[in-house]
Amino acid sequence: MQLIVQKFGGTSVVSSETRQLAAQKIAAACAQGYSPVVVVSAMGRKGDPYATDTLLGLVRSTYKKTAGRELDQIMCCGEIISTVIMAATLQAAGLNAIALTGGQAGITTDNNFNNARILQVNPAHILSCVEAGKIPVVCGFQGITGDGDFTTLGRGGSDTSAAALGAALGAEKVEIYTDVDGIMTADPRIVNNAKILDMVSYEEICQLAQRGAKVIHPRAVEIAMQKSIPLVIKSTFSDAPGTLITNIPVQDAGAEHLVTDRIATGVTYLNSIAQLMVRPETEHSQQASFNVFKSMAECGINVDLININPGEIRFTLHQDNLDHAIAILQQLGYEVQAEQDCAKVSVVGGGMREVPGVMASFVEALVMNDIAILQTVDSDASISALIKKVDVEKAVKALHEKFALANS
């Protein structure tokens, strides 16, 4: 029994026409000898009648402080509706499908409502369905607690569901169907010669996703990586082969080098960032650093791009948290200066390790295009710079060209 998990996002199940295309992908997998397990997101995006954000709006438009448990109950409705409709679509096409909630599929989570973590996946019920010749159609984005409460998995939750099921089932691969033909070297709305990547490593795609590429959630990649389950990002609307995410250094079709030989994989960016500069004055810098970051953690504010120097602490945070953070730090008696309307632009690539001149090339691309660098950070697989938001498009184009990604 060759198991395959096929996940279809909101744009792939939003209408009768798109669901028919999804059904064709599922039928094709059956024809190739696979036993598919299907995972679906809620239908459409914000504004569509059964999208998650639309359902949330029914509550939040009137009741601003609804408890997380109750919000999860209504958020789970979107995937349940989508699952039933998708199962009915397959049945009408002559395929023996059965709709399952996340809990019925064996996904157990903790009780951190709205952002639950998967504790275990018991695949017994899914396997019994498959052995009976049925195609399980599973609600993505959701699970169930030990007490029987619905939970949701947070942003990218349907990807996480698919990866977790793939790992638990020992699937041959997990296919993530969306509205793009694969993972690209940069945002095609900015770089018109961005190309689709044939293959990337788990680490590279995690880095891309964490730094702004909206392709797949890092949690899903991390789960698949634990069991070395290949992931494929594909389009519901074309027959393009998509992008393979794997650890195996096989050769790209028609390429002369292994995928791990390239220095850079892609350029990505995050907007809505602010930079804070905190000056502790007479307080010992180590104690001040502890006070600053402890206060941010206690208020649930995520920080990034941290630099600690004598007399000054710099870090970034989401622009929405700026006023709250400033108020907290001023209460601690610190002088605070803010730089608003920033963005983080990054170059990602597993081939950066121990390659001389990578940082020089990165800086040169920005400096030669009159882009001010406010802060930098690097790792084995990425280099990032904080810049002004108005320079994002120029920076992405410059870095894409500098690292010759259109020719990679």
Secondary structure, DSSP 8 states (H G I E B T S, - for coil): -EEEEEEE-GGGSSSHHHHHHHHHHHHHHHHTTEEEEEEE--SSSTTSTTSHHHHHHHHHTT-TT--HHHHHHHHHHHHHHHHHHHHHHHHHTT--EEEE-TTTTTEEE-S-TTS--EEEE-THHHHHHHHTT-EEEEETTEEE-TTS-EEE--TTHHHHHHHHHHHHHT-SEEEEEESSSS-BSS-TTT-TT--B-SEE-HHHHHHHHHTT--SS-HHHHHHHHHTT--EEEEETTS----EEE-S---B-TT-SSBGGG-S--EEEEEEEEEEEEEE-TTS-HHHHHHHHHHHHHHTT---EEEEEETTEEEEEEEGGGHHHHHHHHHHTT-EEEEEEEEEEEEEE-GGGTT-TTHHHHHHHHHHTTT----EEEEETTEEEEEEEGGGHHHHHHHHHHHTTGGG-
